[in-house]
Amino acid sequence: MAIYTPEMVAQVADCQEVYLQSCRFLSLEQWQQRHGTERLFDNVVRLFSPLL
């Protein structure tokens, strides 16, 4: 992605900050211990991600 205007850069940075404030970080162990349904959902979404 190439962003040239300072306004757009600020808008993307603000959006990223909101995402970082509302997320939670997982350890590798927590990620690997997800339920099977969560893994299935992630894999299905990954298949359709080019269309989303």
mmCIF file as gemmi writes it, N, C-alpha and C atoms, coordinates in Angstrom:
data_model
loop_
_atom_site.group_PDB
_atom_site.id
_atom_site.type_symbol
_atom_site.label_atom_id
_atom_site.label_alt_id
_atom_site.label_comp_id
_atom_site.label_asym_id
_atom_site.label_entity_id
_atom_site.label_seq_id
_atom_site.pdbx_PDB_ins_code
_atom_site.Cartn_x
_atom_site.Cartn_y
_atom_site.Cartn_z
_atom_site.occupancy
_atom_site.B_iso_or_equiv
_atom_site.pdbx_formal_charge
_atom_site.auth_seq_id
_atom_site.auth_asym_id
_atom_site.pdbx_PDB_model_num
ATOM 1 N N . MET Axp A 1 ? 0.844 -1.152 0 1 0 ? 1 A 1
ATOM 2 C CA . MET Axp A 1 ? 0 0 0 1 0 ? 1 A 1
ATOM 3 C C . MET Axp A 1 ? 0.903 1.232 0 1 0 ? 1 A 1
ATOM 4 N N . ALA Axp A 2 ? 0.57 2.177 -0.811 1 0 ? 2 A 1
ATOM 5 C CA . ALA Axp A 2 ? 1.305 3.433 -0.852 1 0 ? 2 A 1
ATOM 6 C C . ALA Axp A 2 ? 0.334 4.559 -0.51 1 0 ? 2 A 1
ATOM 7 N N . ILE Axp A 3 ? 0.681 5.305 0.516 1 0 ? 3 A 1
ATOM 8 C CA . ILE Axp A 3 ? -0.154 6.423 0.943 1 0 ? 3 A 1
ATOM 9 C C . ILE Axp A 3 ? 0.691 7.684 0.853 1 0 ? 3 A 1
ATOM 10 N N . TYR Axp A 4 ? 0.182 8.661 0.17 1 0 ? 4 A 1
ATOM 11 C CA . TYR Axp A 4 ? 0.979 9.854 -0.104 1 0 ? 4 A 1
ATOM 12 C C . TYR Axp A 4 ? 0.579 11.076 0.706 1 0 ? 4 A 1
ATOM 13 N N . THR Axp A 5 ? -0.673 11.162 1.117 1 0 ? 5 A 1
ATOM 14 C CA . THR Axp A 5 ? -1.095 12.379 1.804 1 0 ? 5 A 1
ATOM 15 C C . THR Axp A 5 ? -0.943 12.223 3.316 1 0 ? 5 A 1
ATOM 16 N N . PRO Axp A 6 ? -0.49 13.253 3.999 1 0 ? 6 A 1
ATOM 17 C CA . PRO Axp A 6 ? -0.345 13.188 5.456 1 0 ? 6 A 1
ATOM 18 C C . PRO Axp A 6 ? -1.667 12.915 6.176 1 0 ? 6 A 1
ATOM 19 N N . GLU Axp A 7 ? -2.762 13.397 5.618 1 0 ? 7 A 1
ATOM 20 C CA . GLU Axp A 7 ? -4.068 13.163 6.228 1 0 ? 7 A 1
ATOM 21 C C . GLU Axp A 7 ? -4.418 11.679 6.221 1 0 ? 7 A 1
ATOM 22 N N . MET Axp A 8 ? -4.158 11.036 5.092 1 0 ? 8 A 1
ATOM 23 C CA . MET Axp A 8 ? -4.463 9.602 4.989 1 0 ? 8 A 1
ATOM 24 C C . MET Axp A 8 ? -3.553 8.791 5.898 1 0 ? 8 A 1
ATOM 25 N N . VAL Axp A 9 ? -2.294 9.167 5.985 1 0 ? 9 A 1
ATOM 26 C CA . VAL Axp A 9 ? -1.358 8.483 6.885 1 0 ? 9 A 1
ATOM 27 C C . VAL Axp A 9 ? -1.853 8.592 8.326 1 0 ? 9 A 1
ATOM 28 N N . ALA Axp A 10 ? -2.299 9.777 8.725 1 0 ? 10 A 1
ATOM 29 C CA . ALA Axp A 10 ? -2.806 9.982 10.08 1 0 ? 10 A 1
ATOM 30 C C . ALA Axp A 10 ? -4.062 9.153 10.321 1 0 ? 10 A 1
ATOM 31 N N . GLN Axp A 11 ? -4.909 9.059 9.32 1 0 ? 11 A 1
ATOM 32 C CA . GLN Axp A 11 ? -6.143 8.278 9.447 1 0 ? 11 A 1
ATOM 33 C C . GLN Axp A 11 ? -5.825 6.792 9.629 1 0 ? 11 A 1
ATOM 34 N N . VAL Axp A 12 ? -4.894 6.276 8.874 1 0 ? 12 A 1
ATOM 35 C CA . VAL Axp A 12 ? -4.502 4.864 8.996 1 0 ? 12 A 1
ATOM 36 C C . VAL Axp A 12 ? -3.841 4.62 10.351 1 0 ? 12 A 1
ATOM 37 N N . ALA Axp A 13 ? -2.997 5.544 10.798 1 0 ? 13 A 1
ATOM 38 C CA . ALA Axp A 13 ? -2.34 5.405 12.098 1 0 ? 13 A 1
ATOM 39 C C . ALA Axp A 13 ? -3.363 5.41 13.232 1 0 ? 13 A 1
ATOM 40 N N . ASP Axp A 14 ? -4.375 6.263 13.134 1 0 ? 14 A 1
ATOM 41 C CA . ASP Axp A 14 ? -5.43 6.3 14.146 1 0 ? 14 A 1
ATOM 42 C C . ASP Axp A 14 ? -6.208 4.99 14.173 1 0 ? 14 A 1
ATOM 43 N N . CYS Axp A 15 ? -6.517 4.469 13.015 1 0 ? 15 A 1
ATOM 44 C CA . CYS Axp A 15 ? -7.234 3.195 12.918 1 0 ? 15 A 1
ATOM 45 C C . CYS Axp A 15 ? -6.408 2.065 13.534 1 0 ? 15 A 1
ATOM 46 N N . GLN Axp A 16 ? -5.13 2.058 13.248 1 0 ? 16 A 1
ATOM 47 C CA . GLN Axp A 16 ? -4.246 1.038 13.805 1 0 ? 16 A 1
ATOM 48 C C . GLN Axp A 16 ? -4.186 1.144 15.326 1 0 ? 16 A 1
ATOM 49 N N . GLU Axp A 17 ? -4.148 2.34 15.851 1 0 ? 17 A 1
ATOM 50 C CA . GLU Axp A 17 ? -4.109 2.538 17.302 1 0 ? 17 A 1
ATOM 51 C C . GLU Axp A 17 ? -5.372 2.005 17.968 1 0 ? 17 A 1
ATOM 52 N N . VAL Axp A 18 ? -6.523 2.229 17.345 1 0 ? 18 A 1
ATOM 53 C CA . VAL Axp A 18 ? -7.785 1.702 17.871 1 0 ? 18 A 1
ATOM 54 C C . VAL Axp A 18 ? -7.746 0.181 17.89 1 0 ? 18 A 1
ATOM 55 N N . TYR Axp A 19 ? -7.239 -0.421 16.815 1 0 ? 19 A 1
ATOM 56 C CA . TYR Axp A 19 ? -7.134 -1.878 16.763 1 0 ? 19 A 1
ATOM 57 C C . TYR Axp A 19 ? -6.229 -2.4 17.876 1 0 ? 19 A 1
ATOM 58 N N . LEU Axp A 20 ? -5.101 -1.746 18.095 1 0 ? 20 A 1
ATOM 59 C CA . LEU Axp A 20 ? -4.17 -2.193 19.127 1 0 ? 20 A 1
ATOM 60 C C . LEU Axp A 20 ? -4.759 -2.06 20.53 1 0 ? 20 A 1
ATOM 61 N N . GLN Axp A 21 ? -5.583 -1.059 20.751 1 0 ? 21 A 1
ATOM 62 C CA . GLN Axp A 21 ? -6.201 -0.878 22.064 1 0 ? 21 A 1
ATOM 63 C C . GLN Axp A 21 ? -7.305 -1.894 22.338 1 0 ? 21 A 1
ATOM 64 N N . SER Axp A 22 ? -7.934 -2.403 21.286 1 0 ? 22 A 1
ATOM 65 C CA . SER Axp A 22 ? -9.056 -3.311 21.487 1 0 ? 22 A 1
ATOM 66 C C . SER Axp A 22 ? -8.686 -4.778 21.268 1 0 ? 22 A 1
ATOM 67 N N . CYS Axp A 23 ? -7.429 -5.063 21.018 1 0 ? 23 A 1
ATOM 68 C CA . CYS Axp A 23 ? -7.042 -6.457 20.794 1 0 ? 23 A 1
ATOM 69 C C . CYS Axp A 23 ? -6.399 -7.033 22.046 1 0 ? 23 A 1
ATOM 70 N N . ARG Axp A 24 ? -6.201 -8.327 22.024 1 0 ? 24 A 1
ATOM 71 C CA . ARG Axp A 24 ? -5.451 -8.969 23.098 1 0 ? 24 A 1
ATOM 72 C C . ARG Axp A 24 ? -4.388 -9.846 22.452 1 0 ? 24 A 1
ATOM 73 N N . PHE Axp A 25 ? -3.228 -9.85 23.049 1 0 ? 25 A 1
ATOM 74 C CA . PHE Axp A 25 ? -2.122 -10.612 22.51 1 0 ? 25 A 1
ATOM 75 C C . PHE Axp A 25 ? -2.173 -12.033 23.047 1 0 ? 25 A 1
ATOM 76 N N . LEU Axp A 26 ? -1.855 -12.986 22.183 1 0 ? 26 A 1
ATOM 77 C CA . LEU Axp A 26 ? -1.851 -14.396 22.551 1 0 ? 26 A 1
ATOM 78 C C . LEU Axp A 26 ? -0.433 -14.933 22.52 1 0 ? 26 A 1
ATOM 79 N N . SER Axp A 27 ? -0.162 -15.821 23.445 1 0 ? 27 A 1
ATOM 80 C CA . SER Axp A 27 ? 1.12 -16.528 23.392 1 0 ? 27 A 1
ATOM 81 C C . SER Axp A 27 ? 0.987 -17.654 22.372 1 0 ? 27 A 1
ATOM 82 N N . LEU Axp A 28 ? 2.104 -18.228 22.001 1 0 ? 28 A 1
ATOM 83 C CA . LEU Axp A 28 ? 2.077 -19.358 21.07 1 0 ? 28 A 1
ATOM 84 C C . LEU Axp A 28 ? 1.271 -20.506 21.659 1 0 ? 28 A 1
ATOM 85 N N . GLU Axp A 29 ? 1.421 -20.756 22.949 1 0 ? 29 A 1
ATOM 86 C CA . GLU Axp A 29 ? 0.664 -21.831 23.597 1 0 ? 29 A 1
ATOM 87 C C . GLU Axp A 29 ? -0.833 -21.579 23.527 1 0 ? 29 A 1
ATOM 88 N N . GLN Axp A 30 ? -1.258 -20.353 23.793 1 0 ? 30 A 1
ATOM 89 C CA . GLN Axp A 30 ? -2.68 -20.027 23.717 1 0 ? 30 A 1
ATOM 90 C C . GLN Axp A 30 ? -3.207 -20.213 22.298 1 0 ? 30 A 1
ATOM 91 N N . TRP Axp A 31 ? -2.423 -19.799 21.31 1 0 ? 31 A 1
ATOM 92 C CA . TRP Axp A 31 ? -2.84 -19.942 19.911 1 0 ? 31 A 1
ATOM 93 C C . TRP Axp A 31 ? -2.978 -21.412 19.534 1 0 ? 31 A 1
ATOM 94 N N . GLN Axp A 32 ? -2.054 -22.224 19.972 1 0 ? 32 A 1
ATOM 95 C CA . GLN Axp A 32 ? -2.083 -23.646 19.627 1 0 ? 32 A 1
ATOM 96 C C . GLN Axp A 32 ? -3.172 -24.407 20.366 1 0 ? 32 A 1
ATOM 97 N N . GLN Axp A 33 ? -3.671 -23.876 21.467 1 0 ? 33 A 1
ATOM 98 C CA . GLN Axp A 33 ? -4.688 -24.562 22.261 1 0 ? 33 A 1
ATOM 99 C C . GLN Axp A 33 ? -6.11 -24.119 21.925 1 0 ? 33 A 1
ATOM 100 N N . ARG Axp A 34 ? -6.287 -23.453 20.782 1 0 ? 34 A 1
ATOM 101 C CA . ARG Axp A 34 ? -7.637 -23.058 20.366 1 0 ? 34 A 1
ATOM 102 C C . ARG Axp A 34 ? -8.493 -24.292 20.128 1 0 ? 34 A 1
ATOM 103 N N . HIS Axp A 35 ? -9.787 -24.127 20.291 1 0 ? 35 A 1
ATOM 104 C CA . HIS Axp A 35 ? -10.715 -25.229 20.034 1 0 ? 35 A 1
ATOM 105 C C . HIS Axp A 35 ? -10.744 -25.558 18.544 1 0 ? 35 A 1
ATOM 106 N N . GLY Axp A 36 ? -11.133 -26.762 18.232 1 0 ? 36 A 1
ATOM 107 C CA . GLY Axp A 36 ? -11.214 -27.205 16.846 1 0 ? 36 A 1
ATOM 108 C C . GLY Axp A 36 ? -12.137 -26.348 15.997 1 0 ? 36 A 1
ATOM 109 N N . THR Axp A 37 ? -13.249 -25.89 16.587 1 0 ? 37 A 1
ATOM 110 C CA . THR Axp A 37 ? -14.182 -25.059 15.828 1 0 ? 37 A 1
ATOM 111 C C . THR Axp A 37 ? -13.546 -23.717 15.463 1 0 ? 37 A 1
ATOM 112 N N . GLU Axp A 38 ? -12.733 -23.161 16.346 1 0 ? 38 A 1
ATOM 113 C CA . GLU Axp A 38 ? -12.05 -21.9 16.05 1 0 ? 38 A 1
ATOM 114 C C . GLU Axp A 38 ? -11.051 -22.09 14.908 1 0 ? 38 A 1
ATOM 115 N N . ARG Axp A 39 ? -10.352 -23.192 14.935 1 0 ? 39 A 1
ATOM 116 C CA . ARG Axp A 39 ? -9.395 -23.484 13.857 1 0 ? 39 A 1
ATOM 117 C C . ARG Axp A 39 ? -10.122 -23.667 12.525 1 0 ? 39 A 1
ATOM 118 N N . LEU Axp A 40 ? -11.232 -24.376 12.559 1 0 ? 40 A 1
ATOM 119 C CA . LEU Axp A 40 ? -12.013 -24.589 11.345 1 0 ? 40 A 1
ATOM 120 C C . LEU Axp A 40 ? -12.507 -23.258 10.793 1 0 ? 40 A 1
ATOM 121 N N . PHE Axp A 41 ? -13.04 -22.416 11.661 1 0 ? 41 A 1
ATOM 122 C CA . PHE Axp A 41 ? -13.527 -21.102 11.235 1 0 ? 41 A 1
ATOM 123 C C . PHE Axp A 41 ? -12.402 -20.283 10.613 1 0 ? 41 A 1
ATOM 124 N N . ASP Axp A 42 ? -11.232 -20.257 11.261 1 0 ? 42 A 1
ATOM 125 C CA . ASP Axp A 42 ? -10.083 -19.52 10.723 1 0 ? 42 A 1
ATOM 126 C C . ASP Axp A 42 ? -9.696 -20.022 9.34 1 0 ? 42 A 1
ATOM 127 N N . ASN Axp A 43 ? -9.701 -21.328 9.156 1 0 ? 43 A 1
ATOM 128 C CA . ASN Axp A 43 ? -9.32 -21.904 7.867 1 0 ? 43 A 1
ATOM 129 C C . ASN Axp A 43 ? -10.351 -21.582 6.786 1 0 ? 43 A 1
ATOM 130 N N . VAL Axp A 44 ? -11.618 -21.601 7.128 1 0 ? 44 A 1
ATOM 131 C CA . VAL Axp A 44 ? -12.662 -21.281 6.155 1 0 ? 44 A 1
ATOM 132 C C . VAL Axp A 44 ? -12.563 -19.808 5.758 1 0 ? 44 A 1
ATOM 133 N N . VAL Axp A 45 ? -12.379 -18.94 6.748 1 0 ? 45 A 1
ATOM 134 C CA . VAL Axp A 45 ? -12.234 -17.507 6.454 1 0 ? 45 A 1
ATOM 135 C C . VAL Axp A 45 ? -10.995 -17.268 5.595 1 0 ? 45 A 1
ATOM 136 N N . ARG Axp A 46 ? -9.928 -17.979 5.87 1 0 ? 46 A 1
ATOM 137 C CA . ARG Axp A 46 ? -8.706 -17.833 5.08 1 0 ? 46 A 1
ATOM 138 C C . ARG Axp A 46 ? -8.96 -18.197 3.616 1 0 ? 46 A 1
ATOM 139 N N . LEU Axp A 47 ? -9.778 -19.204 3.369 1 0 ? 47 A 1
ATOM 140 C CA . LEU Axp A 47 ? -10.094 -19.597 1.988 1 0 ? 47 A 1
ATOM 141 C C . LEU Axp A 47 ? -10.841 -18.49 1.245 1 0 ? 47 A 1
ATOM 142 N N . PHE Axp A 48 ? -11.737 -17.801 1.967 1 0 ? 48 A 1
ATOM 143 C CA . PHE Axp A 48 ? -12.572 -16.79 1.338 1 0 ? 48 A 1
ATOM 144 C C . PHE Axp A 48 ? -11.994 -15.382 1.444 1 0 ? 48 A 1
ATOM 145 N N . SER Axp A 49 ? -10.863 -15.217 2.09 1 0 ? 49 A 1
ATOM 146 C CA . SER Axp A 49 ? -10.313 -13.875 2.318 1 0 ? 49 A 1
ATOM 147 C C . SER Axp A 49 ? -10.081 -13.086 1.027 1 0 ? 49 A 1
ATOM 148 N N . PRO Axp A 50 ? -9.688 -13.695 -0.08 1 0 ? 50 A 1
ATOM 149 C CA . PRO Axp A 50 ? -9.532 -12.887 -1.306 1 0 ? 50 A 1
ATOM 150 C C . PRO Axp A 50 ? -10.851 -12.277 -1.784 1 0 ? 50 A 1
ATOM 151 N N . LEU Axp A 51 ? -11.956 -12.889 -1.396 1 0 ? 51 A 1
ATOM 152 C CA . LEU Axp A 51 ? -13.253 -12.395 -1.834 1 0 ? 51 A 1
ATOM 153 C C . LEU Axp A 51 ? -13.86 -11.384 -0.867 1 0 ? 51 A 1
ATOM 154 N N . LEU Axp A 52 ? -13.316 -11.307 0.336 1 0 ? 52 A 1
ATOM 155 C CA . LEU Axp A 52 ? -13.901 -10.43 1.358 1 0 ? 52 A 1
ATOM 156 C C . LEU Axp A 52 ? -13.4 -9.052 1.272 1 0 ? 52 A 1
